[in-house]
Amino acid sequence: MALFSPSVLRPGVRKREVFGWAMYDFANSGYTTVVITAVFAAYFVGGVAKGASWATFAWTAALSMAYAIVMLTMPAIGAWADQHGAKKRVLMISTAACVLATAALALTPRFEGTTGVIVAMALIIVSNTFYSYGESLTGAFLPELATAEGMGKVSGWGWGFGYIGGMLALGLCLAYVLSAQAKGLPASHFVPVTMLITAALYGAAACVTFALLPERTHARPAVARRSAWQQLRETLHEARAYRDFMCLLACTVCYQGGVAVAITLAAIYAEQVIGFVASETMVLIFVLNFAAAVGAFVFGYVQDRLGHKLSLGATLVAWIAVCVIAGSVTTKGGFWWAAAIAGIAMGSSQSAGRAMTGYLAPPKQLAEFFGLWTFATRLASIIGPLSYGAITWATGGNQRIAILSTSLLFVGGLLLLLPIDMRRGRRTALQERDTPLLS
């Protein structure tokens, strides 16, 4: 397969290592698909918060708190992992914490009123924080596995595996939900079971990653004597030397804000604006994940041929179309068109963004620079959903205005993408390498 050709993988990298790396995307996608997008988001708004006018804002606020924690801590955690050759160790810890917090979400129906809202928000903050740590750390392995010419393909295969994992988790949950609904059981019964299914699949699939993916970096004693924050301050101080990378981060803040809206609020919009019921929403998200998997696989090859920048720009145009269609249609059939385009754009834009980050990151500071990328994506995840929730609240619950306003984030991303020079950025990254990174 082309994925494993010499031009794609770095020397000494085995096929099973790439498979193990891709399996982490497979493992953690169930969390975003089931918890953040399809099941718990809608249950929180309609079940835990009883459909209150502030419910959507409370949901986005909980996510924003998690992302704020990640923004403030992940770059330093990444710097520490680089210094100590400990990306895999930190990844294992963050995975265990996310799995446990996800399983604990099954307890939320036992609490009522304000207590139930607080418990649900707290568990979402904890689980989403550690999920975000894991996403950043696994991304930092990408430049160790793939060559510059093959980074798009490998990233695309990882995202594709991820969406397949998301579909598997959602498919298992959907089967149980349909069975429970046929018996007349309420959401307070079947939602906890879906949380346990998601946690179990996450933990089991991640074990494959831990078994097959080695830690390829070594501790750097001279650097490790400095604190992670000192290292991070030095990197930020030298940011002008990485102007293309920093411009990519600004672009990421814009367009990922819009992507975050789609991930965190798709189920809420489908049910409250278009009129979907829970089972229809889960089928919608399942199809969206299928389209995203296709988009990630195909665009992984397209972006290596046409270039990461052009490919990402094309997906941002598609996202603008999604916002306009979703904000305009009134029928379920019309919304399905928006969801299909969103799925393809989601897989390709996320794959292209990660590949561009790996392409422009200095090889000796991969976890640290992916920590900065995570800072940008989590800032975006605050700006996007929180602004959506605020606009919805300010307009008396008009989510159509909110989704149309989201298109401005993708327009901003396009404008910030234009000045990025990929060749110049790559030269800058390679000039920073003064010691071999790989064993």
N, C-alpha and C positions, 0 to 999 in steps of 0.2 A: 504494500500500500504506500501511496505517496507520503503519508504521514510519517512513515518510518524510514524514508530514504535518507542517504547520507547528507543531502543538502538541507534536511529539515532538523535533524537532531544533532546536538553537539557531540564531539568525539567522546567516547567512553560511556555515553548514556544508553542504557538498555531499554528495550521496548516495555518491559514490565514496570520500569520506573515511571514512564509516561502514562501507562495505564493506571498505576497507583495514584498518580497525581490527578488524572482526570476523574478518578473515582471519588475524590473529595468534592468536586463539583456535583457529582451524582448524589453524594451523601447530603450535602447541606441545602440543596435546592428544595427538598421537601419542606424545610422550615419556612422559606419565603412563600412557597406555593400554598401550603395549607394554613399556616399560622398567620402570616402577614397579608396574604392576598385573598384566599378563597373562603376560609372557614371562620377563623377566630375574629378577623376584622369585623365581619358582618354580625357575628354573635355578640361581640363587645358592644356594638352600637345598638342592636335591637334587643339583645337579651340581658347583658350586664347593666347597660345604661338605660334600658327600657325606652329607647328611641327618643331620648331627651334632645332638645335643640342644640345642646352643647356637646353631644356625644361624639360627633365626628371630630370636633376640635380637640376633645379629650384624647381620642385615639391618636391623632397626629401629634399631640403634645407629648404623649408617652414615647412615641417613636423618636421625637425630636430630642427628648432628654437622653435617650440611649445614644443617639448620634453625637450629641454634644460631649458625652463622656468619651466616646471613641475618638472624636476630634482632638481632645485635650491629651489623650494618653497613647494612642496608637503610634504616632511618629516616634515617641521615646521608646516604646516597647519594641518597635522595629529596629531602632538603633541599638538597643541592648541585645536583641537577638543576633544582629550582625556581628557585634563585638564578641559575643560568646559562642558563636556557631550553634545557636540554639533555636533556630526557626521551628524545627520539628517538635522540640520539647514544648515550646510555648503553644504550638498548634494543638498538641494533644490535650493540654490543660484547658484551653479555651473551648475545645470540642466537648470535653466532659462536662464543663459548666453549662454550656448551651443545651446539651441533651437533658441534663437534670432539670434545668429551669423550664424547658419545654414540657417535660413530663409533669411538672408541678402545675402547669396550667390546667390539668385535668381536675384540680381541686377547686377551681374558681366557682362552679355552680353551688358549692356548699356555703358560699357567703352571699349575703344580700345587701341591697342598698348601697350606702356610701362605702361600707367595708368591702363589698364585692368589687366596686370600681377601683378602690385603692390597691387591693390585692392583685387584680388583673393587670393594672398599669405597672405595678412594681415588677411582676414576673415578666411582662413584656420588655421592660427596660433591661432587666438582667439578661434574659435570653437573647435579645437583639444585640446587646453590647458584645457578648461573647461570640455570637454568630459573626459579627462584623470583624472582630479580631481574627477569626479563622479565615474569613474571606480574604483579608489583606495578606495574611501569612502564606496562604496557599498560592496567591498570585506571585509572591516573591520567589517561588521556585521556578516559575516559567522561564526566565532568561538563563537559568542553569541547565535547562533541558533542551531548549530550542535554539537554533541559530537565528541570526537576524532575519535571514530570508524565509525561515519557516515558522516564525513566531505567530503569525496570523493563523496558520493552519492549526498549530497545536492549541492556541488559545480557543479557536473555533471549536475544535474537538472537545475541549474541556467544557465550554459552555453548552455544547450539544449534549454531552453526557449529563450535564446538570439538568437540562430540561427533561431528559428522559427520566432521571431520578425524580424530578418533580411530578411528572405524569404518573409514575408508579405509585408514589406516595398518595397523590390525589385520587388515583384510580382505586386503591385499596380503601381509602376513606369514603369515597363515593359509594362503593359497594356496600359498606356498612351503613352509611346514612340512608340509602334507599331501603335497605332491609329494616332499619329502625323506623323509618317513616311509614312503611307498609304495616307495621305493628302498632302505629299510632303513638310512638314514643316521641317526646319533645326534644328540642335542641339541647336542653340541659342534660339530657341523657347521652346523645350521640356525639356531641362536641368533645367531651372529655376523652372518649375512646379514640377519636381522631388525633388528639394530642399525643396519646400514648403510642399510636401507630407511627406517627411522625418521628417521635423521639427514638423509638426502637430502630427504625430504618436508618435514621441519621447515624446512630451509634454503631450499628452493624456494618454499614458501608464504609464508614470512616476507618474502621479497623483494617480494611483492605489497604487503604492509603498508608497507614502506619506500618504495615507489614512490608510493603513494596517500595516505598519512597524513602531513600536514604537522605541523611543530612550531608550535603556535599561541601559545605563550607567549614572552615576551622576557626577557632577562637583566635583573636588578634590581641595578645597580652598587652602590647604597647598602647593600643587604642582602648582596650577594656579598662585601663586605669582611669580613663576619663569617664565621667558620668554620661548616661544616655542623653540627658538634657544638654550637657556641654557639647556633645557631638551634634545634636540636633540644632543648637544655636549656631554652630559653625556652618552647618549646611545651609541654614536660612540666610546667614550672613553672606554666603557665597552664591546666593540664588541668582544673581545677575549673570553668572557664568552659565547657568542652565536656563536661559531665557525661553527657549522653545519648550522645555519641560514645564516651566512655570506658566507659560501661556496655555499649555495643554491642561494644567490644573484649573485655570480660570474657565476654560471651555467646558471642562468636566463639571464644574459647579453648576453651570447653566443647564446643560442638556440632561445631566443626571437628575437634576431637580424635577424635570418633567417625567423622566423614566420612573422616579420614585413615586410620583403621583399615580402612574399606571399600576405599579406594583402594590401600593398600599391602599388604593381607593377604588380599584376596578370593581370589586364585589359590591362595595357600598353604592357606587353609582348605578351599577346594573340593577340592583334590587330596589333602590329608593327612587330612581329617576325613570328607568326603562320598564320596571315592573317584573323583573326576574324573580323566581322563587329560589330557595336554597339549592335544590338539586339542579336547576337550570344554570345557576351561577357556577356550580362546580364543573358541569359539562363545558361551560364557556371557558373557564380557566384551563381546563384540560386541553381543549383545542388551541387555546392561546399558547400553551406550553409546547404543543406539537409544532405549531408554526414557528415558535422561537427556536426550537431545536433545529428545524430545517434552515432557518435564517443563519444560525450560528455555524452550522456545518458548511453551508454553501459560501457564506461570506468569508469564512476562514481562508478559502482558496482565492476568492475574488480579491480580498485586500492584499494578499501577497503578490498578485498580478498587477492590480491597478494602483496599489498604494494604500496605506492605512488612512491617510488624510482624505483622499477622494471617496473612499468607501464609507468612512464615518459621515462625511458631508451628505452623501446620498441618503443615509438612514435618517439624518436629522430632517431632511425634506419630507421623508415619509411620516415622521412623527408629527410634523405640522399638519399634514393631511389628516392624521388620526384625530387630532384635537378638534379640527373643524368638522369632521364627519360626526364624531361622538357628541359634539355640542349642538348639532343641528337635527339629527334624526330623532324620530319619535316612536319608531317601531323596533321590535326585537330583531327583525331581519336586517334593518339598517345598521343596528348596533353590532351585529355579527360581522359586517364588513369592516367596521372600525377595529374590532378585536383581532380580526385576521391580519390586517396590516400592522397593527401594534405588535402582534406576536413576532412577525418577521423582523420588524424594526428593532424590537427589544433584544433578540438574540444577536443580531449583527452589530448593533451599536455597543452593547456591553463587551462583546468579543473584541471589537476594533479598539475600544478604549483601553482595555487591559493590554492588548498587544502593543499599542503605541507607548504605553507606560513602560513596558519591558524594553522596548526598542530604545527609548531615550534615557533610561536609568543607568547610572554608572555601575558597572559590574561588581564593584567592591562594596556597594551600599544598597543592595537590592531591597532588603526588608525595610530599610529606612525610607527609601524613595517610594516603595509601595505603601509605606505608612503615610507619606504625604499624599499619595493618591487616595488612600482611604480617608484622610482628612477632607479632601475635596469632595469625595462621594458622599460622606456623611454630612458635610455642610449643605450639600445639595439636597440631601434627604430631609434636612430641617427646613430649608427654604421652600422647596416644592410643596410637600404635603401640608406644612403649617400655613403657607400662604393660601393654599386651596381651602383649608378648613376655615381660615379667617375670612376669606371672600364669601364662602358659603354662609357663615354666621352673619356677616355684615349685610348680605343681600336677602336675609330672611329665608335661607335654605335653598337658594337658587344655585344648584350645582352646575347648570349649563354655562352660566357666566364664568364659574370657576374653571371649568375644563377648557373653555375658549381662551381664558387668560393664560392658561398653561402653555399655549403655543408660543407665547413671547419668550419663554425660557429656551425653547429650541431655536428660535430666531437669534437670540443672544449667543447660543452655542455656535451657530454657523458663522457669525461675525467674528468671534474669537478664534475660530479654527483657521481663518484665512491667513493670518500672518505666520503660522507655524511653518518652519523649514525643517523637514525631517532629516535631510542629509546633514545640515549644520548641527542639529541637535544630537545626531548620532556621533558625529566627530567629537563634539564636546564631551559626551559621555565616555567615549573610549580614551580620550586624553587624560581623564581622571584616574585611569587604572594604572597603579604603580606596582602592584603585586598580583601574582596569579590568584584568582578566586577559587577555581575549581581544583579538586583533588585529582 
